[in-house]
Amino acid sequence: MNLSVRPLTPEQKDEKNNIALDCYKLGFLLLLYQLLTYGLRYVFYFAAYRYYEGGFTLNVQTAINYFYNNQDITQSTAFRMAGNTSITCTSLAIVMVGMHILFRGQLGSWLRPDKSKIKAGALWATPDHVVNLFSTMIVNYMVIMLGNSGISVPDADFTIKQPSAAAIILQASYTILAAPFIEEILYRGMLLSVLSRYGRSPAILLSALFFGLMHGNIPQATGAFISGILYATVAVQSGSIVPSIIMHSFNNLMAELTDFTDAMGVDTNKTVVLCIIIAAAFIGLLIGCLNIKKLIVKEEPHALSMKQVRQTLFSNPMIIVCLLWYSYSIISGLISANS
């Protein structure tokens, strides 16, 4: 039996080197975004300290102590959403400059607004809602089983604290507009569009994995990974992130409906909200069944096989570092919840 490995052709070597180079570029940008969101958090604290206290300080500890002693401010939805929106939007703006420098306009077609792609987003918005409902059921069952085994699983809480018009508007602006736009640019417009040139299915898998881990907790990460596969598949098929932005925004809207009505104190709307969610699910199930074949991913000819592309991607040192970095919040949160 011949166990010798067939040497790579010059074309395969070139493609493998190109993948490696792009992985380092993408990894740098992903880590840059993470570091920016961390660093700009302190800039936001300084600005917020100036707003609430009326004074100015560059002492980090002074600002942190102030907000530590004023939990009513930091725990309010208006404060958190204002911080999230300003920090993530600023971080994205800086990263997009890096994207332009490193990739020299290669991502333009994916990021360019295109009204013709809106139809694809509208088509798959409700099927994505169905996917999210099923993934939520799976995650809830998993959390219950782990809870019965004595393992606590932390989750994100988007309940609107200290409800007000500002809190509702800021949360809606972030969860329905800003977050989908930012995340689609990063994980589909940047990561997916670059790597799909070497193989669509490996790129879909990796972009969905990063998108899931980015959420920082197991319940959200699981649902986001599953939805991320659908977002990435539709984005690849259409060659644009416009459809995935629409799908993402609609998904977040459906997830936030109950929180919004609770914050507004309109209890009678809970039945209406439930009817909307169920109706959207039935519509999505029907549309999904009728159009499922459109999601079949067809690979174009490449020098490397898809197996070789996957191996190259997931063995790349920069990708491994990024995946570990993204996993840190999930692991540390799980340890903290059970210590």
Phi and psi in degrees as GROMACS dihedral restraints (atoms count N, CA, C in turn):
[ dihedral_restraints ]
;  ai    aj    ak    al  type     phi  dphi    fc
    3     4     5     6     1   -87.8    20    10
    4     5     6     7     1   113.1    20    10
    6     7     8     9     1  -101.2    20    10
    7     8     9    10     1     8.9    20    10
    9    10    11    12     1   -67.5    20    10
   10    11    12    13     1   143.6    20    10
   12    13    14    15     1   -90.6    20    10
   13    14    15    16     1   129.2    20    10
   15    16    17    18     1   -68.8    20    10
   16    17    18    19     1   127.4    20    10
   18    19    20    21     1   -65.4    20    10
   19    20    21    22     1   151.2    20    10
   21    22    23    24     1   -73.5    20    10
   22    23    24    25     1   144.3    20    10
   24    25    26    27     1   -75.1    20    10
   25    26    27    28     1   163.9    20    10
   27    28    29    30     1   -55.8    20    10
   28    29    30    31     1   -38.4    20    10
   30    31    32    33     1   -65.5    20    10
   31    32    33    34     1   -40.2    20    10
   33    34    35    36     1   -67.3    20    10
   34    35    36    37     1   -39.1    20    10
   36    37    38    39     1   -62.3    20    10
   37    38    39    40     1   -43.0    20    10
   39    40    41    42     1   -62.1    20    10
   40    41    42    43     1   -45.2    20    10
   42    43    44    45     1   -66.1    20    10
   43    44    45    46     1   -39.5    20    10
   45    46    47    48     1   -64.1    20    10
   46    47    48    49     1   -40.9    20    10
   48    49    50    51     1   -66.0    20    10
   49    50    51    52     1   -38.1    20    10
   51    52    53    54     1   -66.0    20    10
   52    53    54    55     1   -40.3    20    10
   54    55    56    57     1   -61.4    20    10
   55    56    57    58     1   -46.5    20    10
   57    58    59    60     1   -60.5    20    10
   58    59    60    61     1   -44.5    20    10
   60    61    62    63     1   -63.0    20    10
   61    62    63    64     1   -44.5    20    10
   63    64    65    66     1   -65.9    20    10
   64    65    66    67     1   -34.2    20    10
   66    67    68    69     1   -63.4    20    10
   67    68    69    70     1   -39.9    20    10
   69    70    71    72     1   -66.7    20    10
   70    71    72    73     1   -40.3    20    10
   72    73    74    75     1   -64.0    20    10
   73    74    75    76     1   -47.7    20    10
   75    76    77    78     1   -65.0    20    10
   76    77    78    79     1   -42.0    20    10
   78    79    80    81     1   -60.8    20    10
   79    80    81    82     1   -41.6    20    10
   81    82    83    84     1   -59.9    20    10
   82    83    84    85     1   -44.5    20    10
   84    85    86    87     1   -68.2    20    10
   85    86    87    88     1   -38.5    20    10
   87    88    89    90     1   -65.5    20    10
   88    89    90    91     1   -43.5    20    10
   90    91    92    93     1   -68.4    20    10
   91    92    93    94     1   -36.7    20    10
   93    94    95    96     1   -60.1    20    10
   94    95    96    97     1   -43.6    20    10
   96    97    98    99     1   -61.5    20    10
   97    98    99   100     1   -44.1    20    10
   99   100   101   102     1   -62.7    20    10
  100   101   102   103     1   -43.7    20    10
  102   103   104   105     1   -67.0    20    10
  103   104   105   106     1   -37.6    20    10
  105   106   107   108     1   -64.8    20    10
  106   107   108   109     1   -44.6    20    10
  108   109   110   111     1   -62.9    20    10
  109   110   111   112     1   -32.5    20    10
  111   112   113   114     1   -71.8    20    10
  112   113   114   115     1   -47.7    20    10
  114   115   116   117     1   -68.8    20    10
  115   116   117   118     1   -40.5    20    10
  117   118   119   120     1   -70.2    20    10
  118   119   120   121     1   -14.7    20    10
  120   121   122   123     1   -60.5    20    10
  121   122   123   124     1   -38.1    20    10
  123   124   125   126     1   -72.9    20    10
  124   125   126   127     1   -34.3    20    10
  126   127   128   129     1   -62.4    20    10
  127   128   129   130     1   -40.4    20    10
  129   130   131   132     1   -64.9    20    10
  130   131   132   133     1   -39.8    20    10
  132   133   134   135     1   -60.8    20    10
  133   134   135   136     1   -41.5    20    10
  135   136   137   138     1   -62.8    20    10
  136   137   138   139     1   -44.6    20    10
  138   139   140   141     1   -65.3    20    10
  139   140   141   142     1   -41.7    20    10
  141   142   143   144     1   -67.6    20    10
  142   143   144   145     1   -36.7    20    10
  144   145   146   147     1   -61.3    20    10
  145   146   147   148     1   -43.1    20    10
  147   148   149   150     1   -61.6    20    10
  148   149   150   151     1   -38.1    20    10
  150   151   152   153     1   -70.8    20    10
  151   152   153   154     1   -46.4    20    10
  153   154   155   156     1   -84.0    20    10
  154   155   156   157     1   -38.6    20    10
  156   157   158   159     1   -90.9    20    10
  157   158   159   160     1   -23.9    20    10
  159   160   161   162     1    83.8    20    10
  160   161   162   163     1    -1.1    20    10
  162   163   164   165     1  -116.3    20    10
  163   164   165   166     1   179.6    20    10
  165   166   167   168     1  -129.2    20    10
  166   167   168   169     1   137.5    20    10
  168   169   170   171     1  -145.3    20    10
  169   170   171   172     1   148.0    20    10
  171   172   173   174     1  -111.3    20    10
  172   173   174   175     1     9.1    20    10
  174   175   176   177     1   -86.7    20    10
  175   176   177   178     1   111.8    20    10
  177   178   179   180     1   -58.5    20    10
  178   179   180   181     1   -44.2    20    10
  180   181   182   183     1   -64.0    20    10
  181   182   183   184     1   -35.6    20    10
  183   184   185   186     1   -62.8    20    10
  184   185   186   187     1   -46.2    20    10
  186   187   188   189     1   -64.7    20    10
  187   188   189   190     1   -44.3    20    10
  189   190   191   192     1   -63.7    20    10
  190   191   192   193     1   -43.8    20    10
  192   193   194   195     1   -62.6    20    10
  193   194   195   196     1   -37.8    20    10
  195   196   197   198     1   -60.7    20    10
  196   197   198   199     1   -47.8    20    10
  198   199   200   201     1   -75.8    20    10
  199   200   201   202     1   -26.2    20    10
  201   202   203   204     1   -66.1    20    10
  202   203   204   205     1   -35.2    20    10
  204   205   206   207     1   -85.3    20    10
  205   206   207   208     1    -3.8    20    10
  207   208   209   210     1  -129.0    20    10
  208   209   210   211     1    64.1    20    10
  210   211   212   213     1   -62.8    20    10
  211   212   213   214     1   -24.7    20    10
  213   214   215   216     1   -62.5    20    10
  214   215   216   217     1   -28.0    20    10
  216   217   218   219     1   -79.2    20    10
  217   218   219   220     1   -53.1    20    10
  219   220   221   222     1   -68.0    20    10
  220   221   222   223     1   -26.0    20    10
  222   223   224   225     1   -86.1    20    10
  223   224   225   226     1    -7.5    20    10
  225   226   227   228     1   -74.8    20    10
  226   227   228   229     1   144.7    20    10
  228   229   230   231     1   -64.1    20    10
  229   230   231   232     1   -38.8    20    10
  231   232   233   234     1   -58.8    20    10
  232   233   234   235     1   -43.8    20    10
  234   235   236   237     1   -65.4    20    10
  235   236   237   238     1   -48.7    20    10
  237   238   239   240     1   -64.2    20    10
  238   239   240   241     1   -43.0    20    10
  240   241   242   243     1   -71.7    20    10
  241   242   243   244     1   -35.4    20    10
  243   244   245   246     1   -63.1    20    10
  244   245   246   247     1   -41.2    20    10
  246   247   248   249     1   -66.1    20    10
  247   248   249   250     1   -48.0    20    10
  249   250   251   252     1   -57.7    20    10
  250   251   252   253     1   -46.1    20    10
  252   253   254   255     1   -65.2    20    10
  253   254   255   256     1   -49.3    20    10
  255   256   257   258     1   -66.0    20    10
  256   257   258   259     1   -40.9    20    10
  258   259   260   261     1   -68.6    20    10
  259   260   261   262     1   -48.2    20    10
  261   262   263   264     1   -70.0    20    10
  262   263   264   265     1   -37.8    20    10
  264   265   266   267     1   -66.4    20    10
  265   266   267   268     1   -42.0    20    10
  267   268   269   270     1   -65.2    20    10
  268   269   270   271     1   -42.2    20    10
  270   271   272   273     1   -62.3    20    10
  271   272   273   274     1   -42.9    20    10
  273   274   275   276     1   -63.3    20    10
  274   275   276   277     1   -41.9    20    10
  276   277   278   279     1   -58.7    20    10
  277   278   279   280     1   -42.0    20    10
  279   280   281   282     1   -68.4    20    10
  280   281   282   283     1   -43.1    20    10
  282   283   284   285     1   -64.0    20    10
  283   284   285   286     1   -35.9    20    10
  285   286   287   288     1   -65.7    20    10
  286   287   288   289     1   -30.3    20    10
  288   289   290   291     1   -63.9    20    10
  289   290   291   292     1   -44.0    20    10
  291   292   293   294     1   -62.9    20    10
  292   293   294   295     1   -38.6    20    10
  294   295   296   297     1   -59.9    20    10
  295   296   297   298     1   -44.1    20    10
  297   298   299   300     1   -64.8    20    10
  298   299   300   301     1   -39.0    20    10
  300   301   302   303     1   -70.6    20    10
  301   302   303   304     1   -46.3    20    10
  303   304   305   306     1   -76.4    20    10
  304   305   306   307     1   -32.2    20    10
  306   307   308   309     1  -112.2    20    10
  307   308   309   310     1    -1.4    20    10
  309   310   311   312     1    47.5    20    10
  310   311   312   313     1    53.0    20    10
  312   313   314   315     1    77.9    20    10
  313   314   315   316     1     7.7    20    10
  315   316   317   318     1   -66.6    20    10
  316   317   318   319     1   -20.6    20    10
  318   319   320   321     1   -95.7    20    10
  319   320   321   322     1     3.3    20    10
  321   322   323   324     1   -53.9    20    10
  322   323   324   325     1   -46.0    20    10
  324   325   326   327     1   -64.6    20    10
  325   326   327   328     1   -32.4    20    10
  327   328   329   330     1   -75.4    20    10
  328   329   330   331     1   -34.2    20    10
  330   331   332   333     1   -91.7    20    10
  331   332   333   334     1   -15.0    20    10
  333   334   335   336     1   -71.6    20    10
  334   335   336   337     1   129.1    20    10
  336   337   338   339     1   -58.0    20    10
  337   338   339   340     1   134.1    20    10
  339   340   341   342     1  -143.8    20    10
  340   341   342   343     1   109.1    20    10
  342   343   344   345     1   -63.3    20    10
  343   344   345   346     1   -27.9    20    10
  345   346   347   348     1   -67.0    20    10
  346   347   348   349     1   -17.9    20    10
  348   349   350   351     1   -87.7    20    10
  349   350   351   352     1    -9.6    20    10
  351   352   353   354     1   -61.0    20    10
  352   353   354   355     1   -36.4    20    10
  354   355   356   357     1   -59.1    20    10
  355   356   357   358     1   -41.9    20    10
  357   358   359   360     1   -65.0    20    10
  358   359   360   361     1   -38.6    20    10
  360   361   362   363     1   -64.6    20    10
  361   362   363   364     1   -42.6    20    10
  363   364   365   366     1   -66.3    20    10
  364   365   366   367     1   -35.6    20    10
  366   367   368   369     1   -63.8    20    10
  367   368   369   370     1   -42.3    20    10
  369   370   371   372     1   -99.1    20    10
  370   371   372   373     1     3.1    20    10
  372   373   374   375     1   -64.5    20    10
  373   374   375   376     1   -49.4    20    10
  375   376   377   378     1   -72.3    20    10
  376   377   378   379     1   -37.0    20    10
  378   379   380   381     1   -60.1    20    10
  379   380   381   382     1   -35.6    20    10
  381   382   383   384     1   -64.5    20    10
  382   383   384   385     1   -35.1    20    10
  384   385   386   387     1   -60.9    20    10
  385   386   387   388     1   -40.3    20    10
  387   388   389   390     1   -64.4    20    10
  388   389   390   391     1   -45.6    20    10
  390   391   392   393     1   -57.6    20    10
  391   392   393   394     1   -42.8    20    10
  393   394   395   396     1   -65.6    20    10
  394   395   396   397     1   -39.5    20    10
  396   397   398   399     1   -63.2    20    10
  397   398   399   400     1   -44.9    20    10
  399   400   401   402     1   -66.1    20    10
  400   401   402   403     1   -41.6    20    10
  402   403   404   405     1   -65.9    20    10
  403   404   405   406     1   -35.3    20    10
  405   406   407   408     1   -63.7    20    10
  406   407   408   409     1   -41.5    20    10
  408   409   410   411     1   -62.5    20    10
  409   410   411   412     1   -43.0    20    10
  411   412   413   414     1   -63.7    20    10
  412   413   414   415     1   -44.2    20    10
  414   415   416   417     1   -64.9    20    10
  415   416   417   418     1   -44.1    20    10
  417   418   419   420     1   -60.0    20    10
  418   419   420   421     1   -42.0    20    10
  420   421   422   423     1   -62.7    20    10
  421   422   423   424     1   -42.6    20    10
  423   424   425   426     1   -62.7    20    10
  424   425   426   427     1   -42.6    20    10
  426   427   428   429     1   -64.8    20    10
  427   428   429   430     1   -40.5    20    10
  429   430   431   432     1   -63.4    20    10
  430   431   432   433     1   -44.2    20    10
  432   433   434   435     1   -62.9    20    10
  433   434   435   436     1   -42.4    20    10
  435   436   437   438     1   -67.2    20    10
  436   437   438   439     1   -37.7    20    10
  438   439   440   441     1   -62.8    20    10
  439   440   441   442     1   -39.4    20    10
  441   442   443   444     1   -66.5    20    10
  442   443   444   445     1   -22.5    20    10
  444   445   446   447     1   -91.0    20    10
  445   446   447   448     1     3.9    20    10
  447   448   449   450     1    87.7    20    10
  448   449   450   451     1    13.6    20    10
  450   451   452   453     1  -106.4    20    10
  451   452   453   454     1   120.1    20    10
  453   454   455   456     1   -86.6    20    10
  454   455   456   457     1   132.8    20    10
  456   457   458   459     1  -114.4    20    10
  457   458   459   460     1   110.9    20    10
  459   460   461   462     1   -68.8    20    10
  460   461   462   463     1   151.3    20    10
  462   463   464   465     1  -139.9    20    10
  463   464   465   466     1   161.8    20    10
  465   466   467   468     1   -79.3    20    10
  466   467   468   469     1   146.0    20    10
  468   469   470   471     1  -117.6    20    10
  469   470   471   472     1   110.8    20    10
  471   472   473   474     1  -104.8    20    10
  472   473   474   475     1    16.6    20    10
  474   475   476   477     1   -61.4    20    10
  475   476   477   478     1   134.3    20    10
  477   478   479   480     1   -76.7    20    10
  478   479   480   481     1   113.6    20    10
  480   481   482   483     1   -88.5    20    10
  481   482   483   484     1   142.9    20    10
  483   484   485   486     1    49.7    20    10
  484   485   486   487     1    64.2    20    10
  486   487   488   489     1   -55.0    20    10
  487   488   489   490     1   136.2    20    10
  489   490   491   492     1  -160.1    20    10
  490   491   492   493     1   168.9    20    10
  492   493   494   495     1   -60.5    20    10
  493   494   495   496     1   -40.9    20    10
  495   496   497   498     1   -64.2    20    10
  496   497   498   499     1   -41.9    20    10
  498   499   500   501     1   -63.0    20    10
  499   500   501   502     1   -44.5    20    10
  501   502   503   504     1   -65.6    20    10
  502   503   504   505     1   -45.5    20    10
  504   505   506   507     1   -64.0    20    10
  505   506   507   508     1   -43.5    20    10
  507   508   509   510     1   -66.9    20    10
  508   509   510   511     1   -40.3    20    10
  510   511   512   513     1   -68.0    20    10
  511   512   513   514     1   -40.8    20    10
  513   514   515   516     1   -63.7    20    10
  514   515   516   517     1   -41.9    20    10
  516   517   518   519     1   -62.8    20    10
  517   518   519   520     1   -39.2    20    10
  519   520   521   522     1   -77.0    20    10
  520   521   522   523     1   -52.4    20    10
  522   523   524   525     1   -73.5    20    10
  523   524   525   526     1   -31.7    20    10
  525   526   527   528     1   -97.9    20    10
  526   527   528   529     1   -28.2    20    10
  528   529   530   531     1  -112.4    20    10
  529   530   531   532     1   -63.1    20    10
  531   532   533   534     1   -65.9    20    10
  532   533   534   535     1   -52.0    20    10
  534   535   536   537     1   -60.6    20    10
  535   536   537   538     1   -48.6    20    10
  537   538   539   540     1   -59.7    20    10
  538   539   540   541     1   -41.2    20    10
  540   541   542   543     1   -62.9    20    10
  541   542   543   544     1   -48.3    20    10
  543   544   545   546     1   -65.1    20    10
  544   545   546   547     1   -48.1    20    10
  546   547   548   549     1   -67.8    20    10
  547   548   549   550     1   -35.9    20    10
  549   550   551   552     1   -68.7    20    10
  550   551   552   553     1   -37.1    20    10
  552   553   554   555     1   -63.7    20    10
  553   554   555   556     1   -43.9    20    10
  555   556   557   558     1   -69.6    20    10
  556   557   558   559     1   -50.6    20    10
  558   559   560   561     1   -96.2    20    10
  559   560   561   562     1   -22.0    20    10
  561   562   563   564     1  -109.4    20    10
  562   563   564   565     1   -49.3    20    10
  564   565   566   567     1   -66.3    20    10
  565   566   567   568     1   -32.3    20    10
  567   568   569   570     1  -102.9    20    10
  568   569   570   571     1   -67.5    20    10
  570   571   572   573     1   -60.8    20    10
  571   572   573   574     1   -52.0    20    10
  573   574   575   576     1   -68.1    20    10
  574   575   576   577     1   -44.1    20    10
  576   577   578   579     1   -64.2    20    10
  577   578   579   580     1   -35.5    20    10
  579   580   581   582     1   -72.4    20    10
  580   581   582   583     1   -49.3    20    10
  582   583   584   585     1   -77.4    20    10
  583   584   585   586     1   -23.3    20    10
  585   586   587   588     1   -67.3    20    10
  586   587   588   589     1   -15.0    20    10
  588   589   590   591     1   -67.5    20    10
  589   590   591   592     1   -20.5    20    10
  591   592   593   594     1  -102.3    20    10
  592   593   594   595     1   -11.2    20    10
  594   595   596   597     1   161.5    20    10
  595   596   597   598     1   122.3    20    10
  597   598   599   600     1   -70.6    20    10
  598   599   600   601     1   -47.2    20    10
  600   601   602   603     1   -64.8    20    10
  601   602   603   604     1   -42.7    20    10
  603   604   605   606     1   -63.5    20    10
  604   605   606   607     1   -36.8    20    10
  606   607   608   609     1   -67.5    20    10
  607   608   609   610     1   -39.1    20    10
  609   610   611   612     1   -61.2    20    10
  610   611   612   613     1   -45.7    20    10
  612   613   614   615     1   -62.7    20    10
  613   614   615   616     1   -47.6    20    10
  615   616   617   618     1   -68.6    20    10
  616   617   618   619     1   -40.6    20    10
  618   619   620   621     1   -65.6    20    10
  619   620   621   622     1   -38.5    20    10
  621   622   623   624     1   -67.4    20    10
  622   623   624   625     1   -35.8    20    10
  624   625   626   627     1   -65.5    20    10
  625   626   627   628     1   -46.5    20    10
  627   628   629   630     1   -63.3    20    10
  628   629   630   631     1   -41.5    20    10
  630   631   632   633     1   -62.0    20    10
  631   632   633   634     1   -40.4    20    10
  633   634   635   636     1   -68.3    20    10
  634   635   636   637     1   -49.0    20    10
  636   637   638   639     1   -63.0    20    10
  637   638   639   640     1   -30.7    20    10
  639   640   641   642     1   -58.0    20    10
  640   641   642   643     1   -26.1    20    10
  642   643   644   645     1   -73.6    20    10
  643   644   645   646     1   -16.5    20    10
  645   646   647   648     1    81.1    20    10
  646   647   648   649     1     4.3    20    10
  648   649   650   651     1  -150.8    20    10
  649   650   651   652     1   154.8    20    10
  651   652   653   654     1   -61.8    20    10
  652   653   654   655     1   -47.9    20    10
  654   655   656   657     1   -58.7    20    10
  655   656   657   658     1   -49.5    20    10
  657   658   659   660     1   -67.9    20    10
  658   659   660   661     1   -39.4    20    10
  660   661   662   663     1   -61.9    20    10
  661   662   663   664     1   -40.7    20    10
  663   664   665   666     1   -64.7    20    10
  664   665   666   667     1   -49.6    20    10
  666   667   668   669     1   -64.3    20    10
  667   668   669   670     1   -40.1    20    10
  669   670   671   672     1   -67.5    20    10
  670   671   672   673     1   -34.9    20    10
  672   673   674   675     1   -63.5    20    10
  673   674   675   676     1   -44.8    20    10
  675   676   677   678     1   -65.7    20    10
  676   677   678   679     1   -47.8    20    10
  678   679   680   681     1   -64.6    20    10
  679   680   681   682     1   -34.9    20    10
  681   682   683   684     1   -62.0    20    10
  682   683   684   685     1   -32.6    20    10
  684   685   686   687     1   -63.9    20    10
  685   686   687   688     1   -41.4    20    10
  687   688   689   690     1   -68.3    20    10
  688   689   690   691     1   -45.2    20    10
  690   691   692   693     1   -55.5    20    10
  691   692   693   694     1   -47.4    20    10
  693   694   695   696     1   -66.8    20    10
  694   695   696   697     1   -39.2    20    10
  696   697   698   699     1   -63.2    20    10
  697   698   699   700     1   -45.7    20    10
  699   700   701   702     1   -66.0    20    10
  700   701   702   703     1   -39.2    20    10
  702   703   704   705     1   -63.6    20    10
  703   704   705   706     1   -42.1    20    10
  705   706   707   708     1   -65.4    20    10
  706   707   708   709     1   -43.6    20    10
  708   709   710   711     1   -65.2    20    10
  709   710   711   712     1   -33.4    20    10
  711   712   713   714     1   -96.7    20    10
  712   713   714   715     1   -14.6    20    10
  714   715   716   717     1    68.5    20    10
  715   716   717   718     1    29.2    20    10
  717   718   719   720     1  -157.1    20    10
  718   719   720   721     1   153.6    20    10
  720   721   722   723     1   -95.5    20    10
  721   722   723   724     1    -0.8    20    10
  723   724   725   726     1   -57.7    20    10
  724   725   726   727     1   -48.1    20    10
  726   727   728   729     1   -61.0    20    10
  727   728   729   730     1   -41.3    20    10
  729   730   731   732     1   -70.4    20    10
  730   731   732   733     1   -30.1    20    10
  732   733   734   735     1   -64.7    20    10
  733   734   735   736     1   -44.4    20    10
  735   736   737   738     1   -63.1    20    10
  736   737   738   739     1   -46.4    20    10
  738   739   740   741     1   -60.9    20    10
  739   740   741   742     1   -45.9    20    10
  741   742   743   744     1   -62.1    20    10
  742   743   744   745     1   -45.0    20    10
  744   745   746   747     1   -63.9    20    10
  745   746   747   748     1   -42.9    20    10
  747   748   749   750     1   -64.6    20    10
  748   749   750   751     1   -41.3    20    10
  750   751   752   753     1   -61.5    20    10
  751   752   753   754     1   -44.9    20    10
  753   754   755   756     1   -66.8    20    10
  754   755   756   757     1   -36.4    20    10
  756   757   758   759     1   -61.6    20    10
  757   758   759   760     1   -46.8    20    10
  759   760   761   762     1   -63.8    20    10
  760   761   762   763     1   -36.0    20    10
  762   763   764   765     1   -71.0    20    10
  763   764   765   766     1   -25.7    20    10
  765   766   767   768     1   -98.0    20    10
  766   767   768   769     1    -6.1    20    10
  768   769   770   771     1   -55.2    20    10
  769   770   771   772     1   -47.2    20    10
  771   772   773   774     1   -63.8    20    10
  772   773   774   775     1   -41.0    20    10
  774   775   776   777     1   -62.2    20    10
  775   776   777   778     1   -39.8    20    10
  777   778   779   780     1   -67.0    20    10
  778   779   780   781     1   -44.7    20    10
  780   781   782   783     1   -67.9    20    10
  781   782   783   784     1   -35.8    20    10
  783   784   785   786     1   -63.8    20    10
  784   785   786   787     1   -41.9    20    10
  786   787   788   789     1   -65.8    20    10
  787   788   789   790     1   -32.2    20    10
  789   790   791   792     1   -82.9    20    10
  790   791   792   793     1    -7.4    20    10
  792   793   794   795     1    71.2    20    10
  793   794   795   796     1    26.9    20    10
  795   796   797   798     1  -103.8    20    10
  796   797   798   799     1    83.3    20    10
  798   799   800   801     1   -65.0    20    10
  799   800   801   802     1   -31.9    20    10
  801   802   803   804     1   -66.2    20    10
  802   803   804   805     1   -15.2    20    10
  804   805   806   807     1   -83.7    20    10
  805   806   807   808     1    -6.1    20    10
  807   808   809   810     1   -63.6    20    10
  808   809   810   811     1   -39.0    20    10
  810   811   812   813     1   -65.9    20    10
  811   812   813   814     1   -40.4    20    10
  813   814   815   816     1   -63.0    20    10
  814   815   816   817     1   -43.5    20    10
  816   817   818   819     1   -61.4    20    10
  817   818   819   820     1   -43.9    20    10
  819   820   821   822     1   -61.8    20    10
  820   821   822   823     1   -41.4    20    10
  822   823   824   825     1   -63.5    20    10
  823   824   825   826     1   -39.7    20    10
  825   826   827   828     1   -63.8    20    10
  826   827   828   829     1   -43.8    20    10
  828   829   830   831     1   -63.7    20    10
  829   830   831   832     1   -43.9    20    10
  831   832   833   834     1   -67.4    20    10
  832   833   834   835     1   -43.3    20    10
  834   835   836   837     1   -61.8    20    10
  835   836   837   838     1   -43.4    20    10
  837   838   839   840     1   -63.3    20    10
  838   839   840   841     1   -34.7    20    10
  840   841   842   843     1   -66.9    20    10
  841   842   843   844     1   -43.6    20    10
  843   844   845   846     1   -64.5    20    10
  844   845   846   847     1   -43.4    20    10
  846   847   848   849     1   -62.5    20    10
  847   848   849   850     1   -44.0    20    10
  849   850   851   852     1   -63.9    20    10
  850   851   852   853     1   -38.9    20    10
  852   853   854   855     1   -64.0    20    10
  853   854   855   856     1   -41.9    20    10
  855   856   857   858     1   -65.1    20    10
  856   857   858   859     1   -48.7    20    10
  858   859   860   861     1   -63.3    20    10
  859   860   861   862     1   -41.0    20    10
  861   862   863   864     1   -62.5    20    10
  862   863   864   865     1   -43.2    20    10
  864   865   866   867     1   -65.0    20    10
  865   866   867   868     1   -36.7    20    10
  867   868   869   870     1   -76.8    20    10
  868   869   870   871     1   -21.9    20    10
  870   871   872   873     1  -121.5    20    10
  871   872   873   874     1    14.1    20    10
  873   874   875   876     1   -58.8    20    10
  874   875   876   877     1   -32.0    20    10
  876   877   878   879     1   -66.4    20    10
  877   878   879   880     1   -22.8    20    10
  879   880   881   882     1   -68.8    20    10
  880   881   882   883     1   -14.3    20    10
  882   883   884   885     1   -90.7    20    10
  883   884   885   886     1    -3.1    20    10
  885   886   887   888     1   -67.5    20    10
  886   887   888   889     1   120.5    20    10
  888   889   890   891     1   -88.5    20    10
  889   890   891   892     1   123.3    20    10
  891   892   893   894     1  -106.9    20    10
  892   893   894   895     1   127.1    20    10
  894   895   896   897     1   -87.5    20    10
  895   896   897   898     1   140.6    20    10
  897   898   899   900     1   -84.9    20    10
  898   899   900   901     1   160.8    20    10
  900   901   902   903     1   -62.4    20    10
  901   902   903   904     1   134.2    20    10
  903   904   905   906     1  -134.6    20    10
  904   905   906   907     1   157.5    20    10
  906   907   908   909     1   -65.1    20    10
  907   908   909   910     1   -40.9    20    10
  909   910   911   912     1   -94.0    20    10
  910   911   912   913     1   148.6    20    10
  912   913   914   915     1   -73.5    20    10
  913   914   915   916     1   164.1    20    10
  915   916   917   918     1   -64.0    20    10
  916   917   918   919     1   -32.1    20    10
  918   919   920   921     1   -64.8    20    10
  919   920   921   922     1   -41.8    20    10
  921   922   923   924     1   -66.8    20    10
  922   923   924   925     1   -37.2    20    10
  924   925   926   927     1   -64.7    20    10
  925   926   927   928     1   -45.8    20    10
  927   928   929   930     1   -59.2    20    10
  928   929   930   931     1   -45.6    20    10
  930   931   932   933     1   -62.2    20    10
  931   932   933   934     1   -40.0    20    10
  933   934   935   936     1   -66.3    20    10
  934   935   936   937     1   -41.7    20    10
  936   937   938   939     1   -66.6    20    10
  937   938   939   940     1   -52.0    20    10
  939   940   941   942     1   -80.9    20    10
  940   941   942   943     1    -6.4    20    10
  942   943   944   945     1  -104.4    20    10
  943   944   945   946     1    -1.2    20    10
  945   946   947   948     1   -68.4    20    10
  946   947   948   949     1   127.8    20    10
  948   949   950   951     1   -56.6    20    10
  949   950   951   952     1   -40.3    20    10
  951   952   953   954     1   -67.9    20    10
  952   953   954   955     1   -38.9    20    10
  954   955   956   957     1   -65.2    20    10
  955   956   957   958     1   -40.9    20    10
  957   958   959   960     1   -62.4    20    10
  958   959   960   961     1   -44.5    20    10
  960   961   962   963     1   -60.1    20    10
  961   962   963   964     1   -45.1    20    10
  963   964   965   966     1   -63.8    20    10
  964   965   966   967     1   -42.9    20    10
  966   967   968   969     1   -63.0    20    10
  967   968   969   970     1   -39.9    20    10
  969   970   971   972     1   -65.9    20    10
  970   971   972   973     1   -41.4    20    10
  972   973   974   975     1   -60.8    20    10
  973   974   975   976     1   -46.0    20    10
  975   976   977   978     1   -67.9    20    10
  976   977   978   979     1   -27.6    20    10
  978   979   980   981     1   -80.2    20    10
  979   980   981   982     1   -16.5    20    10
  981   982   983   984     1   -58.5    20    10
  982   983   984   985     1   -45.3    20    10
  984   985   986   987     1   -61.8    20    10
  985   986   987   988     1   -39.4    20    10
  987   988   989   990     1   -66.6    20    10
  988   989   990   991     1   -47.0    20    10
  990   991   992   993     1   -66.1    20    10
  991   992   993   994     1   -46.6    20    10
  993   994   995   996     1   -65.9    20    10
  994   995   996   997     1   -37.1    20    10
  996   997   998   999     1   -65.1    20    10
  997   998   999  1000     1   -39.7    20    10
  999  1000  1001  1002     1   -66.4    20    10
 1000  1001  1002  1003     1   -42.9    20    10
 1002  1003  1004  1005     1   -64.5    20    10
 1003  1004  1005  1006     1   -44.5    20    10
 1005  1006  1007  1008     1   -62.4    20    10
 1006  1007  1008  1009     1   -39.0    20    10
 1008  1009  1010  1011     1   -70.2    20    10
 1009  1010  1011  1012     1   -19.4    20    10
 1011  1012  1013  1014     1  -116.9    20    10
 1012  1013  1014  1015     1    13.3    20    10
